[in-house]
Amino acid sequence: MNSLPSDLQALLRQYGQTHLIQFWDDLNSEERANLAAQLIALDFALVESVTRSLNAPDSSNAGSEAVQAARIAAAKAPAKVVRQPQSTKDLAARSAAAEIGEAELRSGKVAVVTVAGGQGTRLGFDAPKGMFPIGPVSQRTLFQIFAEQIQSRRQQASAEIPWFIMTSDATHSETKRFFEDQNYFGMVPESVVLFQQGSLPAFDASTGQILLNSRSEIALSPDGHGGLIAALQKAGLLERMKNAGIEHVFYHQVDNPTVIIADPVLIGFHTQQKSQLTTNVVCKTSPTEKMGVLVDVNGRTEIIEYSELTPEQAAQTDESGQWIFWAGNTAIHVFDRAFLENLAHEGGQLPLHFARKNVPFVSSEGQMVSPEDASNPNAIKMERFIFDALPMAQSTLIVEGNRAREFNPVKNKSGADSADTARAALVRIGREWLAESGHVIPDHMAVEISPLQALTAAELRKKIGSGELQVSDLISS
Ligand code: UTP
């Protein structure tokens, strides 16, 4: 392509974005074609809304602050909630839910979605996060742990449990190659579907101009886990799920190796209570812990981000003395498939969230600039969050999970929520399960139980009891 279509040039002029083609004359034909494709895909309505919000007078901020304060004042601890079991009655209710969930799995009504399109900047691993070796003994990757869980569940249910993995421009080709190299971990390749989410441009925070990542490339980044609904729809996967008889979509993030994938308890409560969107939560360890919390606001379920609360607000209690903001989001959800379809029909786009971040860019002189002033980031990046679907649901349910067992994410390079804490959790869980089978493992020995060997302590006990599994295969000095 030698010249850009004139209507596209006119749009760039109209929206003040002609700098994007300032290096056009220096580009070769392949670079021109790539840039033209990116420009054609640009959402100019979005460009206009970003520019408008940058130029908005402070009074509108004051308005939104008032709305926000009212929202926090109206927030209550979630009313429709299943707490961790405290009594035999609660335990019986969980067992009953598990039986319902298992029946749904056996009927082939469950699909799994793993969102794996994030850039994982905090971890600083130079490949997609799902390829991170997390197994404390085996160095199994996160993807392998999930694959093994799904294989075991499929086997136990004697049914298909299709696995959909959302990737992004940042992670797609490497993830695809990895699954091919690993022979899809022994799964039928057609039962594992990789699909790509969309991307959004980064804007200069002071001028509203879209940033260039090179002379021929717009600075784009994945559109957030909330890009899921539009991405599923675009790839025809909601239709495919419907045709396959899927009713429940189990959603989880790529960073938590101890998630119980396709958890029969969560699916069971979700089915029993006819919920459109069920969320697993855990009790925050302290009011100021950095976790989004689920609350009821005027009859709807919402998430309030930790950054939206002052320490005083975060510590507020209700008349029973319970924290209002206790229910920490683990990002483990069960969606009703028809609910996802409704959202998709309504456009499938959840609201955009803006964040100031440092983004490297090419200056008008053609130089690469890498801003590092954390106190004044140069760019505005946008993302959509999946939990914004919560207030759109007619019926939601919150189920409290067992934090130590189910929620050990790998977010950071070190410290809290790091590979070290997640590996320690895998070892601890393995030890606990072996102890339940009557085998106490010395402290210096690492333990790791493959989901192919057992998904629960009871299963492990049975296999060890019958001689099918040897304890020596599960530990390493
Ligand atoms: P995080 O919010 O932890 O973001 O994603 P991240 O990109 O993985 O890590 P940081 O913030 O850069 O360190 C939570 C989950 O949502 C997925 C991630 O892959 C992870 O499973 N995600 C995030 C997407 O699939 N797409 C996105 O655009 C963003």
Residues whose N, C-alpha, C, O or C-beta is under 5 A from the ligand:
A	BS01	UTP	V115 A116 G117 G118 Q119 G120 T121 R122 L123 M166 P222 D223 G224 H225 Q253 V254 D255 K411
